């Protein structure tokens, strides 16, 4: 598989609709640092009402990143954009003025987890609990705040999803490569921290395409907020979105990762998938880094499920299976970053915690927890904050999770955090799954 045809010029998500294409993604945002502090790790929470974006079917563009350059709010898991063909893959974010990433302290926790004492945290549980907490979908994708900006432009060579001819036969490829591969090669591949995408090749035109889903403002913004002066509530930049562009970078995916044929589909199936991608991208807005579960046991209770690049690929495969695609029998593994905790305690939303009638003690505790995850100006500051994080997570068994625009307290327990690379089989059809 070779990439032919010139790369399309960057197309903003607000571009004029095309009559023979559909594109997906959120509204564009300016490049640069994040707010006045000039780093892309943290961002702000989506504020204001959910504003409807232009409707689009096969005759128009989807709102958001799938078909254009720009950025919206987002958060470090295992996914991010690659620096190839003028686009940099920003998985864990990179601070313009910071030397060490804010997620690194948490990734070091397993090294010191054995030092942590065992303990319990009391509190009132939300009733009735439903585990895992369902990921919340929205009617519209909200407009991004200009404070939240990306170091690397989101989906810079994005193009509209083309309408395929019904009789076309399209090859579908599994794509996977180490996060930060563009900068560190296979370094994170040894830790099985991988980014996932899907490729398509048309037999009629010979053109091939890549589709992926990742953070609009780098991974750090999706995982940790800004603590802005004069603002009581943490400020999140945690949108993620789909990106579609022409070409498959064979060298990138093959060098340290995977590029393998998994199924073939018809042009009709591809067009129906494109409509589903539009729906999925408009309603699944926020990136969720963490999977949270009760223990490392495979049958343990999952409290929260992540919502990141690999989950988008799994949903896409399932949709194709529902449309009739028959997948090859090959092993497929994916990366998850898991936190381990007792039963989570519901705390409230931004208004109930940080508003005029909010809980000032709880608000201060949440801000105090997130403060050590700020971008670091020096190695010394990094280690000082690392010790604070260890104190919170391991010795005090505390973690504050932001999920579905709400805050939860996680009573952390050993082994606290683990990166896993587990098999998820390719799907079989089920008309009840992921329907539009």
C-alpha positions as CSV (number, residue, x, y, z in Angstrom):
1,X,0.0,0.0,0.0
2,X,1.5,3.3,-1.0
3,X,0.2,6.8,-0.6
4,X,-0.5,8.4,-3.9
5,X,-2.0,11.7,-4.9
6,X,-1.0,15.0,-3.3
7,X,-2.1,15.6,0.3
8,X,-5.2,17.8,0.3
9,X,-4.8,21.4,1.6
10,X,-5.8,21.8,5.2
11,X,-9.6,22.2,5.3
12,X,-11.2,23.9,8.3
13,X,-14.2,22.3,9.8
14,X,-16.3,25.3,9.0
15,X,-15.5,25.0,5.3
16,X,-18.3,25.1,2.8
17,X,-20.1,21.8,2.4
18,X,-19.1,19.5,-0.5
19,X,-21.8,17.9,-2.5
20,X,-20.1,14.5,-2.8
21,X,-18.5,14.2,0.6
22,X,-19.0,14.2,4.3
23,X,-16.4,15.3,6.9
24,X,-16.3,15.1,10.7
25,X,-14.8,16.9,13.6
26,X,-15.4,20.0,15.9
27,X,-15.0,23.6,15.1
28,X,-11.5,25.0,14.4
29,X,-9.4,26.8,17.0
30,X,-6.2,28.9,16.7
31,X,-2.8,27.3,17.0
32,X,-0.3,28.2,19.7
33,X,0.1,27.8,23.4
34,X,-2.7,27.1,25.8
35,X,-4.0,30.4,27.1
36,X,-1.7,33.0,28.5
37,X,0.7,30.5,29.9
38,X,1.8,29.1,26.6
39,X,1.6,25.4,27.1
40,X,-0.7,22.9,25.5
41,X,-1.0,20.4,28.3
42,X,-3.9,21.8,30.1
43,X,-7.0,23.4,28.9
44,X,-10.3,24.6,29.9
45,X,-13.6,23.0,30.4
46,X,-16.3,23.4,27.9
47,X,-18.3,26.4,29.0
48,X,-21.6,27.9,28.0
49,X,-24.5,26.3,26.3
50,X,-24.2,23.5,23.8
51,X,-24.6,25.3,20.5
52,X,-25.9,23.4,17.4
53,X,-23.4,23.1,14.6
54,X,-24.4,23.0,10.9
55,X,-26.1,19.8,10.0
56,X,-24.5,17.6,7.5
57,X,-25.3,14.4,5.7
58,X,-23.6,12.9,2.7
59,X,-24.0,16.3,1.1
60,X,-22.2,18.4,3.7
61,X,-19.4,18.6,6.2
62,X,-19.7,17.1,9.7
63,X,-19.0,19.6,12.5
64,X,-15.7,19.1,14.0
65,X,-12.3,17.7,13.3
66,X,-12.9,14.8,11.0
67,X,-12.6,16.8,7.9
68,X,-10.5,19.7,8.7
69,X,-7.7,21.5,10.4
70,X,-8.1,23.3,13.7
71,X,-8.6,22.2,17.2
72,X,-11.1,22.0,20.0
73,X,-10.7,21.1,23.6
74,X,-9.3,17.7,24.6
75,X,-6.8,15.4,27.4
76,X,-2.4,11.7,28.2
77,X,-3.7,8.3,27.4
78,X,-2.3,6.1,24.7
79,X,-3.4,8.2,21.7
80,X,-2.3,11.3,19.8
81,X,-1.5,12.7,16.3
82,X,1.7,11.7,14.4
83,X,4.3,14.1,13.0
84,X,4.1,13.0,9.5
85,X,3.1,14.7,6.3
86,X,3.3,18.0,8.1
87,X,1.2,16.7,11.0
88,X,2.7,15.9,14.4
89,X,1.2,13.1,16.5
90,X,0.7,14.6,19.9
91,X,-0.2,11.8,22.2
92,X,0.8,12.9,25.7
93,X,1.0,16.5,24.8
94,X,4.2,18.7,24.9
95,X,4.5,21.8,26.9
96,X,5.9,24.8,25.2
97,X,7.7,26.0,28.3
98,X,7.7,22.8,30.4
99,X,10.4,20.2,30.5
100,X,8.5,17.3,31.9
101,X,5.0,16.1,31.0
102,X,2.3,16.2,33.7
103,X,1.2,12.6,33.1
104,X,4.7,11.3,33.8
105,X,4.3,11.4,37.6
106,X,1.3,9.1,37.4
107,X,3.1,6.7,35.1
108,X,5.8,6.4,37.8
109,X,3.4,5.4,40.5
110,X,3.7,1.6,40.0
111,X,7.4,2.0,40.9
112,X,6.5,3.3,44.4
113,X,3.1,1.6,44.9
114,X,4.6,-1.0,47.2
115,X,5.4,1.8,49.7
116,X,1.7,2.7,50.2
117,X,-0.2,1.8,53.3
118,X,-3.6,0.3,53.0
119,X,-6.6,2.5,54.0
120,X,-10.2,3.3,53.5
121,X,-12.2,6.3,52.6
122,X,-15.7,6.9,53.7
123,X,-18.4,8.8,52.0
124,X,-21.9,8.7,50.5
125,X,-22.4,6.8,47.3
126,X,-24.6,8.1,44.5
127,X,-27.8,6.1,44.4
128,X,-28.6,4.1,42.5
129,X,-25.1,3.3,41.2
130,X,-24.8,1.9,37.7
131,X,-21.4,0.5,36.8
132,X,-19.7,1.3,34.7
133,X,-21.0,4.8,34.6
134,X,-22.4,5.2,31.0
135,X,-20.5,7.6,28.8
136,X,-22.6,10.7,28.2
137,X,-23.5,11.7,24.7
138,X,-24.6,15.2,23.7
139,X,-27.0,16.6,21.1
140,X,-24.4,19.0,19.7
141,X,-20.7,19.6,19.9
142,X,-20.1,22.9,21.8
143,X,-17.9,25.7,20.5
144,X,-14.4,25.6,21.7
145,X,-13.0,28.3,23.9
146,X,-10.1,30.3,22.4
147,X,-8.1,29.9,25.7
148,X,-7.7,26.3,24.8
149,X,-5.2,25.9,22.0
150,X,-3.0,23.1,20.6
151,X,0.7,23.0,20.2
152,X,0.1,20.9,17.1
153,X,-2.9,21.8,14.9
154,X,-5.6,19.1,15.0
155,X,-6.0,17.2,11.8
156,X,-4.1,19.6,9.6
157,X,-4.5,17.7,6.3
158,X,-8.1,16.6,7.1
159,X,-10.4,16.1,4.1
160,X,-14.0,15.2,3.6
161,X,-15.1,11.6,3.7
162,X,-15.8,10.7,0.0
163,X,-18.9,9.1,-1.2
164,X,-17.9,5.7,-2.7
165,X,-19.6,4.0,-5.6
166,X,-21.8,1.2,-4.5
167,X,-20.0,-1.5,-6.5
168,X,-16.6,-0.4,-5.1
169,X,-14.6,-3.0,-3.1
170,X,-12.8,-1.3,-0.2
171,X,-10.0,-2.9,1.8
172,X,-10.0,-2.1,5.6
173,X,-6.7,-2.0,7.4
174,X,-5.9,-2.1,11.1
175,X,-3.3,0.6,11.9
176,X,-1.4,0.8,15.2
177,X,1.9,2.5,16.2
178,X,3.6,3.5,19.4
179,X,2.5,6.9,20.9
180,X,5.2,9.5,20.2
181,X,6.6,7.3,17.5
182,X,7.5,10.3,15.4
183,X,9.8,11.5,18.2
184,X,11.0,8.4,20.1
185,X,10.5,5.6,17.7
186,X,9.6,2.3,19.4
187,X,10.4,3.6,22.9
188,X,6.8,3.6,24.1
189,X,6.1,0.6,22.0
190,X,8.1,-1.4,24.5
191,X,5.6,-0.3,27.2
192,X,2.8,-1.2,24.8
193,X,1.5,2.4,24.8
194,X,-0.1,2.4,21.3
195,X,-2.2,4.6,19.1
196,X,-4.9,3.1,16.9
197,X,-6.4,4.1,13.5
198,X,-8.1,2.5,10.6
199,X,-7.2,2.6,6.9
200,X,-9.3,2.2,3.7
201,X,-8.3,1.5,0.1
202,X,-10.6,1.8,-2.9
203,X,-10.2,-0.8,-5.6
204,X,-11.9,1.5,-8.2
205,X,-9.8,4.6,-7.6
206,X,-6.7,3.1,-6.0
207,X,-6.8,5.9,-3.4
208,X,-6.4,5.1,0.3
209,X,-7.4,7.0,3.4
210,X,-6.7,7.1,7.2
211,X,-9.3,7.7,9.9
212,X,-8.5,8.2,13.6
213,X,-9.9,9.8,16.7
214,X,-7.8,11.7,19.2
215,X,-7.5,14.8,21.5
216,X,-7.9,18.2,20.0
217,X,-5.5,19.9,22.4
218,X,-3.1,17.0,23.2
219,X,-3.4,14.3,25.8
220,X,-2.4,16.3,28.9
221,X,-5.3,18.7,28.4
222,X,-7.7,15.8,28.3
223,X,-6.4,14.3,31.5
224,X,-5.7,17.3,33.8
225,X,-7.2,20.8,33.9
226,X,-5.8,24.3,34.2
227,X,-6.1,26.1,37.5
228,X,-6.5,29.6,36.3
229,X,-6.1,32.7,38.5
230,X,-9.4,34.2,39.4
231,X,-11.4,31.1,38.6
232,X,-12.6,28.8,41.3
233,X,-13.4,25.8,39.1
234,X,-10.7,23.8,37.2
235,X,-10.6,24.7,33.5
236,X,-10.8,21.7,31.2
237,X,-9.7,21.3,27.6
238,X,-10.9,17.8,27.0
239,X,-12.6,17.4,23.6
240,X,-11.6,14.7,21.2
241,X,-12.8,14.1,17.7
242,X,-12.4,12.1,14.5
243,X,-9.9,13.0,11.8
244,X,-10.1,11.7,8.2
245,X,-7.5,12.4,5.5
246,X,-6.3,11.0,2.2
247,X,-3.3,8.6,2.2
248,X,-1.8,6.0,4.5
249,X,1.7,6.6,5.8
250,X,3.0,3.0,5.3
251,X,6.4,3.7,6.8
252,X,4.9,5.1,10.0
253,X,2.6,2.2,10.7
254,X,4.9,-0.6,9.5
255,X,8.1,0.5,11.2
256,X,7.2,-0.1,14.8
257,X,3.6,-1.0,14.6
258,X,0.9,-2.7,12.5
259,X,-0.6,-2.3,9.1
260,X,-2.7,-5.4,8.3
261,X,-5.8,-6.1,6.2
262,X,-8.8,-7.1,8.5
263,X,-11.8,-7.1,6.1
264,X,-13.2,-5.9,2.8
265,X,-16.5,-3.9,2.4
266,X,-18.6,-2.5,-0.3
267,X,-19.0,1.1,-1.3
268,X,-22.5,1.0,0.1
269,X,-21.2,-0.2,3.5
270,X,-18.5,2.5,3.5
271,X,-21.1,5.2,2.9
272,X,-23.3,4.0,5.7
273,X,-20.3,3.9,8.0
274,X,-19.6,7.5,7.1
275,X,-23.0,8.5,8.2
276,X,-22.5,6.7,11.5
277,X,-19.1,8.4,12.0
278,X,-20.9,11.8,11.6
279,X,-23.4,10.8,14.4
280,X,-20.6,9.3,16.6
281,X,-18.5,12.4,16.2
282,X,-21.3,14.9,16.9
283,X,-22.4,13.2,20.1
284,X,-19.3,11.7,21.6
285,X,-17.4,14.8,22.5
286,X,-15.2,14.4,25.5
287,X,-12.0,12.4,25.7
288,X,-11.7,10.1,28.7
289,X,-8.2,8.8,29.5
290,X,-8.8,6.5,32.4
291,X,-10.4,3.1,32.8
292,X,-11.2,2.7,36.5
293,X,-11.8,-0.7,38.0
294,X,-11.9,-2.5,41.3
295,X,-8.9,-4.8,40.8
296,X,-6.5,-6.2,38.2
297,X,-8.7,-9.3,38.0
298,X,-10.3,-9.7,34.5
299,X,-13.7,-10.1,36.1
300,X,-13.5,-7.2,38.5
301,X,-16.0,-4.4,38.4
302,X,-15.3,-1.6,35.9
303,X,-16.4,1.7,37.5
304,X,-15.6,3.9,34.5
305,X,-14.6,3.1,30.9
306,X,-12.2,5.1,28.8
307,X,-13.2,6.9,25.7
308,X,-10.1,7.4,23.4
309,X,-8.6,6.4,20.1
310,X,-8.8,2.6,20.5
311,X,-12.5,2.8,21.6
312,X,-13.3,4.7,18.4
313,X,-11.6,2.0,16.3
314,X,-13.5,-0.7,18.2
315,X,-16.8,1.1,17.6
316,X,-16.0,1.5,13.9
317,X,-15.2,-2.2,13.5
318,X,-18.4,-3.1,15.3
319,X,-20.4,-0.8,13.0
320,X,-18.8,-2.5,9.9
321,X,-19.6,-5.9,11.3
322,X,-23.2,-4.8,11.9
323,X,-23.3,-3.7,8.3
324,X,-22.2,-7.2,7.2
325,X,-18.4,-7.1,7.2
326,X,-16.7,-10.4,7.9
327,X,-13.4,-9.9,9.8
328,X,-10.3,-12.1,9.5
329,X,-9.4,-14.2,12.5
330,X,-6.3,-12.4,13.7
331,X,-5.3,-11.3,17.2
332,X,-5.9,-7.6,18.0
333,X,-4.6,-6.0,21.2
334,X,-5.2,-2.5,22.5
335,X,-3.8,-0.2,25.3
336,X,-5.6,0.8,28.4
337,X,-4.4,2.9,31.3
338,X,-6.2,1.7,34.4
339,X,-6.7,3.2,37.8
340,X,-7.7,0.9,40.7
341,X,-10.0,2.0,43.4
342,X,-12.8,1.0,45.7
343,X,-16.4,2.0,44.8
344,X,-16.3,5.6,43.6
345,X,-18.1,8.4,45.5
346,X,-20.1,10.9,43.5
347,X,-19.3,14.5,44.4
348,X,-21.2,16.8,42.1
349,X,-20.8,19.0,39.1
350,X,-19.0,22.3,38.7
351,X,-21.9,24.4,39.9
352,X,-22.7,22.3,43.0
353,X,-19.0,22.2,44.1
354,X,-17.5,25.5,42.9
355,X,-20.6,27.7,42.5
356,X,-21.8,30.4,45.0
357,X,-23.6,27.7,47.1
358,X,-20.9,25.2,46.6
359,X,-18.7,23.2,49.0
360,X,-15.7,25.3,49.6
361,X,-13.8,22.6,51.5
362,X,-14.3,20.1,48.7
363,X,-13.5,22.7,46.0
364,X,-10.2,23.4,47.7
365,X,-9.4,19.7,48.0
366,X,-10.0,19.2,44.3
367,X,-7.8,22.1,43.3
368,X,-5.1,20.9,45.7
369,X,-5.2,17.5,44.1
370,X,-4.8,18.8,40.5
371,X,-2.1,21.4,41.3
372,X,0.9,19.0,41.2
373,X,0.0,18.0,37.6
374,X,0.8,21.4,36.2
375,X,3.5,21.7,33.6
376,X,6.9,21.9,35.3
377,X,9.5,24.6,34.8
378,X,12.4,22.6,36.3
379,X,13.4,19.1,37.3
380,X,13.3,20.1,40.9
381,X,9.7,21.3,40.7
382,X,8.9,18.0,39.0
383,X,10.2,15.9,41.8
384,X,8.5,18.1,44.5
385,X,5.2,17.6,42.7
386,X,5.9,13.9,42.2
387,X,6.1,13.5,46.0
388,X,2.8,15.3,46.4
389,X,1.2,13.0,43.9
390,X,2.5,10.0,45.6
391,X,1.2,11.3,48.9
392,X,-2.3,11.9,47.5
393,X,-2.7,8.7,45.5
394,X,-0.7,6.1,47.4
395,X,-0.5,7.3,51.0
396,X,-3.8,9.1,51.2
397,X,-5.6,6.9,48.6
398,X,-7.1,9.9,46.9
399,X,-7.9,10.6,43.2
400,X,-10.5,13.0,41.9
401,X,-11.9,12.0,38.5
402,X,-13.7,14.3,36.1
403,X,-16.1,12.2,34.0
404,X,-19.2,13.3,32.1
405,X,-18.7,16.9,33.4
406,X,-19.0,15.6,37.0
407,X,-16.5,15.0,39.7
408,X,-16.0,11.6,41.5
409,X,-13.8,10.6,44.4
410,X,-11.8,7.4,43.9
411,X,-10.6,5.7,47.1
412,X,-7.4,4.4,45.5
413,X,-5.9,1.0,46.2
414,X,-3.0,-1.2,45.2
415,X,-1.7,-1.5,42.5
416,X,-3.1,2.1,41.9
417,X,-2.2,2.3,38.2
418,X,-1.4,-0.1,35.4
419,X,-0.8,0.0,31.7
420,X,-2.2,-3.1,30.0
421,X,-2.1,-4.3,26.4
422,X,-4.9,-6.8,26.1
423,X,-6.6,-8.6,23.3
424,X,-10.0,-7.5,22.1
425,X,-11.2,-9.8,19.4
426,X,-12.5,-8.5,16.1
427,X,-16.3,-8.3,16.2
428,X,-19.1,-10.2,14.7
429,X,-22.3,-8.5,13.5
430,X,-25.0,-7.4,15.9
431,X,-27.6,-5.0,14.6
432,X,-28.2,-3.9,18.2
433,X,-24.7,-2.5,18.6
434,X,-23.8,1.1,18.0
435,X,-26.8,2.0,15.9
436,X,-27.4,5.5,14.7
